Amino acid sequence: MTLFKTKEKSTRYRAPVSQLWAASNGDLEKWATDPDCIDKEECGAYLTKRLAELARLQAEREDARARKRAELQDNPFDPRTEVSADAAFTASRIVKHLWIIFVLLPVVLAVLWAVMK
């Protein structure tokens, strides 16, 4: 016989409701189906809302992809008016070196030839 009654430990727990946005779908599904979770209704509602949003975004992506594919079927060429930074850098280096080889070097050699004569 004990003087103090020990409190039984409950297996019920709370899900981190304030951070449901950071939880994975697996965690939300686990909490929503666990009978010991106190916040299972909130987790289930948030999971349903998240899955509906993901389905909506997937449908939008598929629709945009289908529209782009149809547009490319009509006009398969996609001319670009912009030049990438890498291409501009490479072109400037090539032009600079060609200018040195074909303009500056002959001028310097002509001046040296004239001075040496």
PyMOL commands that set and color helices and strands:
alter all, ss='L'
color gray80, all
select helices_A, chain A and resi 17-22+25-33+40-74+85-116
alter helices_A, ss='H'
color red, helices_A
deselect
rebuild
show_as cartoon
